[in-house]
Amino acid sequence: MIKVTGLDKLKKNLRELAKKAEALDGKHAVPLPSLLTPAFVQSCSSFQNVDEMFEASGFKIESPEDFKAIPDEEWDKFIAKTTSYDNWKEMLAAATRIWTKSQLGM
């Protein structure tokens, strides 16, 4: 006969994970600095943080409105040239996956 131990702890961990996943369900407004952490930016570019990346872009980015005003095509070119991603959507999706995993405690 084999004795299995640790199932109570596993059940507890799964319940906690389910609660965290439920809290993430739906839409969330996550500030860019929370997604584009220094660790993330450093992992895909030569920049130390998102502020340095914004500054190097040549665009005036001092507010969310400034960022929204940048032509998508121009921003995608900058991202493709200076990061390991082909475009902004791809970069943002990767950052979102990492943020989601961190929120789930993974």
Backbone as a ProteinNet text record, in pm:
[ID]
protein_1_A
[PRIMARY]
MIKVTGLDKLKKNLRELAKKAEALDGKHAVPLPSLLTPAFVQSCSSFQNVDEMFEASGFKIESPEDFKAIPDEEWDKFIAKTTSYDNWKEMLAAATRIWTKSQLGM
[TERTIARY]
84.3	0	88.2	52	127.3	50.7	124.3	63	95.6	-7.3	8.9	-10.1	87.7	78.5	85	42.8	52.6	-69.2	-172.6	-290	-365.3	-367.3	-436	-369.7	-237.5	-164	-189.1	-191	-217.9	-357.3	-456.6	-593.5	-599.1	-530.2	-528.2	-464.9	-352	-284.2	-371.8	-441.7	-530.6	-647.6	-701.9	-810.2	-760.3	-638.9	-581.7	-558.5	-508.7	-486.8	-619.2	-722.4	-854.4	-908.6	-888.5	-932.8	-859.4	-729.3	-650.3	-693.3	-718.4	-761.2	-897.7	-986.3	-1119	-1108	-1016.4	-996.1	-943.3	-874.4	-819.5	-917.8	-1029.1	-1126.6	-1181	-1197.7	-1251.5	-1141.3	-1176.8	-1081.6	-1019.6	-893.7	-821.3	-740.8	-734	-650.8	-518.7	-417.3	-285.8	-192	-135.7	-44.1	75.6	120	233.2	355.8	390.4	508	492	367.4	345.7	366.7	338.4	360.6	505	553.7	688.4	786.6	804.3	895.3	1039.1	1127.5	1268.1	1321.6	1284.8	1332.7	1284.1	1157.9	1104.4	1174.5	1183.6	1245.2	1390.8	1462.5	1602.2	1615.1	1514.2	1521.3	1500.8	1441.8	1410.5	1472.9	1552.8	1612.5	1741	1803.8	1923.5	1888	1758.7	1713.5	1705.1	1725.1	1717.7	1574.8	1489.9	1351.8	1266.4	1136.6	1044.4	1066.1	1102.5	1128.3	1244.5	1349.2	1464.7	1424	1339.6	1291.9	1209.3	1118.3	1036.7	1124.4	1222.9	1311	1387.9	1433.9	1511.5	1425.4	1294.4	1205.4	1203.5	1236.7	1230.2	1092.1	995	860.5	846.5	767.4	738.9	632.1	672.5	579.1	582.3	491	482.2	347.1	257.1	123.8	66.4	-39.3	-105.7	-153.7	-195.3	-241.9	-128.1	-8.6	109	137.3	128.8	156.8	54	-72.2	-178.7	-166.1	-103.7	-90.7	18.7	104.2	211.6	149.5	183.3	131.7	175.4	80.2	108	223.6	224.7	328.9	467.8	477.4	606.9	651.3	556.6	589.4	630.5	560.5	596.6	737	773.4	908.9	1012.8	985	1077.3	1091.6	980.6	983.1	1060.9	1034.6	1103.8	1254.6	1291.4	1432.2	1507.9	1440.2	1511.7	1482	1391.3	1359.3	1364.1	1342.3	1339.1	1200.1	1109.7	973.9	956.1	865.8	840.3	750.9	671	580.4	533.6	463	414.7	315.2	223.8	121.8	186.6	288.2	359.9	431.4	494.8	566	469.6	360.6	261.3	198.1	172.2	114.7	210.2	338.9	437.6	444.6	444.8	448.5	322.8	209.7	83.2	84.6	139.2	149.7	234.5	346.1	434.1	364	295.3	222.3	114.1	42.7	-64.1	-7	101.2	165.3	206.7	259.6	302.2	182.4	69.6	-51.4	-106.7	-83.1	-128.1	-29.8	84.9	184.3	266.7	276.4	349.9	488.7
-118.9	0	124.4	220.6	345.4	453.5	527.6	637.7	768.4	842.3	971.1	1081	1170.9	1281.6	1413.7	1518.5	1651.4	1695.8	1611.8	1649.1	1766.2	1775.7	1889.1	2020.5	2020.9	2141.9	2172.8	2071.6	2091.2	2148.7	2096.1	2148.2	2295.2	2327.7	2466	2557.1	2513.6	2593.5	2611.2	2507.7	2517.6	2612	2609.1	2702.2	2846.4	2871.4	3005.9	3051.6	2962.9	2994.6	3026.3	2949.6	2973.7	3110.5	3148.6	3280.2	3392.1	3375.4	3476.9	3486.4	3371.6	3370.8	3436.7	3412.6	3474.2	3626.3	3672.6	3816.9	3881.5	3804.9	3858.6	3852.1	3783.9	3769.3	3906.4	3927.2	4053.3	4147.3	4272.5	4373.4	4444.6	4481	4553.2	4666.4	4776.1	4888	4875.5	4828.4	4808.7	4916.2	4998.7	5103.2	5042.2	5108.9	5058.9	5027.6	5111.9	5077.9	4946.7	4907.3	4779.7	4662.4	4684	4579.9	4580	4700.1	4714	4742.6	4642.9	4657.2	4669.1	4722.5	4727.1	4589.8	4485.6	4350.8	4309.9	4338.9	4304	4383.7	4514.2	4601.1	4559.9	4530.9	4488.9	4354.5	4268.1	4134.9	4137.5	4246	4249.1	4367.7	4445.4	4563.2	4601.1	4706.7	4757.5	4867.6	4895.9	4999.6	4944.4	5033.7	4994.1	4995.6	5079.5	5089.9	5154.3	5158.3	5210.8	5359.9	5434.4	5577.7	5599.7	5521.8	5532.6	5495.3	5394.3	5353.7	5465.8	5523.3	5633.9	5751.3	5784	5896.3	5871.9	5749.2	5715	5711.5	5703	5689.7	5815.6	5930.2	6054.6	6118.2	6049.5	6104.7	6171.3	6276	6341.7	6257.5	6193.1	6107.8	6150.7	6241.5	6290.8	6259.7	6201.7	6170.6	6056.4	5994.5	5890.5	5943.4	6068.9	6129.5	6141.1	6180	6186.9	6050	5947.9	5812.6	5769.5	5798	5761.6	5836	5951.8	6033.7	5983.9	5893.1	5841	5752	5774.4	5687.5	5541.5	5450.4	5309	5255.4	5288.9	5237.6	5283.2	5409.8	5462.7	5396.2	5376.6	5312.7	5167.7	5096.9	4958.4	4950.2	5046	5048.5	5064.4	5156	5177.7	5050.2	4985.4	4862.3	4753.4	4736.4	4634.1	4661	4786.1	4824.1	4811.4	4837.9	4849.1	4737.8	4647.5	4538.2	4405	4299.2	4166.5	4132.6	4228	4206.6	4271.3	4214.1	4265.6	4388.6	4405.6	4519.6	4540.3	4649.9	4688.5	4587.8	4540.7	4445.8	4318.8	4270.5	4150.6	4175.8	4290.6	4324.9	4338	4406.8	4426.8	4294.6	4206.2	4075	3994.1	3998.2	3926.4	3983.3	4114.6	4178.6	4144.8	4139.2	4106.6	3963.1	3871.6	3732.1	3723	3793.7	3791.9	3854.5	3966.3	4032	3939	3871.7	3781.7	3667.2	3609.2	3500.8	3550.5	3672.3	3724.9	3747.5	3790.8	3812.4	3679	3572.7	3439.6	3373.1	3436.9	3381.7	3271.2	3276.9	3172.1	3219.1
0	0	0	-81.9	-92.3	-17.2	65.2	139	67.7	33.1	-34.3	69.7	75.8	170.9	96.4	161.5	103.7	24.4	17.9	-60.9	-0.2	131.7	194.8	155.7	154.7	115.4	-31.8	-115.2	-257.3	-278.5	-208	-218.8	-177.9	-68.3	-20.2	-125.6	-181.4	-283.9	-407.2	-446.8	-562.7	-535.9	-414	-378.1	-382.9	-331.5	-334.7	-478.4	-562.3	-702.5	-771.7	-741.5	-800.7	-758.3	-632.8	-585.8	-659.7	-675.3	-745.8	-892	-953.4	-1093.8	-1108.1	-1013.9	-1017.8	-1005.6	-921.7	-904.6	-1032.8	-1115.5	-1240.1	-1356.2	-1335.7	-1444	-1485	-1613.1	-1663	-1707.1	-1721.3	-1766.6	-1647.2	-1664.3	-1559.9	-1623.6	-1553.4	-1597.2	-1522.2	-1592.7	-1531.9	-1587.1	-1500.1	-1547.6	-1621.7	-1727.2	-1805.2	-1719	-1622.3	-1540.5	-1462.1	-1433.9	-1366.3	-1461.5	-1588.4	-1689.7	-1737.9	-1768.3	-1823.1	-1710.9	-1626.8	-1512.4	-1562.3	-1478.8	-1520.3	-1563	-1489.9	-1525.3	-1663.8	-1694	-1825.7	-1935.4	-1916.9	-2018.2	-2041.4	-1935.1	-1948.1	-2019	-2002.3	-2063.9	-2215.5	-2266.7	-2410	-2483.5	-2413.2	-2477.2	-2404.3	-2452.1	-2384.1	-2284.4	-2269.5	-2176.6	-2035.4	-1938.5	-1798.4	-1744.4	-1804.9	-1758.5	-1867.4	-1843.6	-1944.6	-1969.1	-1866.6	-1885.6	-1981	-1966.7	-2056.3	-2199.4	-2211.8	-2343.6	-2407.3	-2330.2	-2381.5	-2424.7	-2343.4	-2375.1	-2505.1	-2524.2	-2643.8	-2769.4	-2752.1	-2867.7	-2955.4	-2895.6	-2970.5	-2969.3	-2911.3	-2898.1	-2761.7	-2756.8	-2628.9	-2558.7	-2449.7	-2374.9	-2228.8	-2196.5	-2059.5	-1996.9	-2076.3	-2025.8	-2108.9	-2059.4	-2139.8	-2275	-2277	-2401.9	-2502.9	-2454.2	-2541.7	-2603.4	-2520.7	-2568.7	-2673.8	-2648.1	-2742.3	-2875	-2872.7	-2993.1	-3088.1	-3042.3	-3127.7	-3235.2	-3361.8	-3467.6	-3444.6	-3451.4	-3423.4	-3507.1	-3633.9	-3723.4	-3679	-3638.1	-3593.3	-3462.7	-3372	-3244.2	-3267.5	-3356.2	-3388	-3446.8	-3531.6	-3589.2	-3478.7	-3384.8	-3273.6	-3190.4	-3158.8	-3078.8	-3151.8	-3280.9	-3358.9	-3365	-3371.6	-3383.5	-3251.1	-3138.8	-3011.2	-2910.6	-2944.5	-2851.9	-2926.6	-2854.8	-2916.2	-2972.1	-2969.5	-3020.2	-3157.1	-3235.9	-3370.4	-3371.7	-3264	-3257.7	-3114.1	-3092.8	-2959.8	-2905	-2988.6	-2944.1	-2888.7	-2957.8	-2913.3	-2780	-2768.5	-2645.4	-2527.7	-2550.7	-2445.7	-2403.6	-2498.7	-2466.8	-2379.1	-2410.4	-2330	-2188.7	-2178.3	-2046.3	-1966.3	-2034.3	-1967.5	-1915.9	-1993.7	-1947.7	-1821.3	-1820.6	-1703	-1583.2	-1604.9	-1495.3	-1440.5	-1528.3	-1485.9	-1402.5	-1447.9	-1370.9	-1232.8	-1225.8	-1095.9	-1004.4	-1061.7	-981.9	-929.7	-1004.3	-962.2	-867.3	-847.2	-758	-822.7	-952.4	-1025.4	-1062.8
[MASK]
++++++++++++++++++++++++++++++++++++++++++++++++++++++++++++++++++++++++++++++++++++++++++++++++++++++++++

